[in-house]
Amino acid sequence: MYPIMKENRLSIRVSKNRIEKLRRIAAQREKTMTQMIEDWIDKLKEEKPSSL
């Protein structure tokens, strides 16, 4: 059994062209737009805090 994750909603403004591009690429990869964005977020590297 997988743990149930509480999901939150994110609202952003992007151009119509970018939304359409994301929609096309997601369809080509058989993923949802949410999955595409989550995959991108997961690939981001966090910077280590600098010690002052």
N, C-alpha and C positions, 0 to 999 in steps of 0.2 A: 504494500500500500504506500502511495506517495503522500507526503505531507501536503495539506492544502495551503496554498500561498494566498495571502490577501493581496489583491491587486489594486493599484491606484490608477487614476486617469491622468494623462498628461495632455495638455492642450498647447499646441504650438501653431504659429503662423508661418506658412511657407508658400511660395508661389505655386500657381496652378501647374506650371511646367514641371516643377519638382515633384508635386503629388502624382502627376501622370507618369513621370519617369519611375517613381517608386512603385506605383501600381503595376506598370509593365514588367519591371524586373522581378517583383515578387511573384507575379503570375508565371513568368518564365521559369522561376526556381521552385514553383509550386509551394510557396510560403505565403503567409499573410504579411501585410505591411507591418503589423506589430512584431511578428517574428523577425523580420528584416531589421527593424530598429533595435530590438533586443539583442540580436546577434552583433550589431555594430557597437552597442554600448558594452557588451561583454568583451569586445576586443580592445577597448580603450585601456591604456596603461595609466595607472595612478602614479603621480609624482610623489616621491618621498619628501616629507617636510624638511626644509633646511634648518639646521641648528644654528642659532645665532649666538 
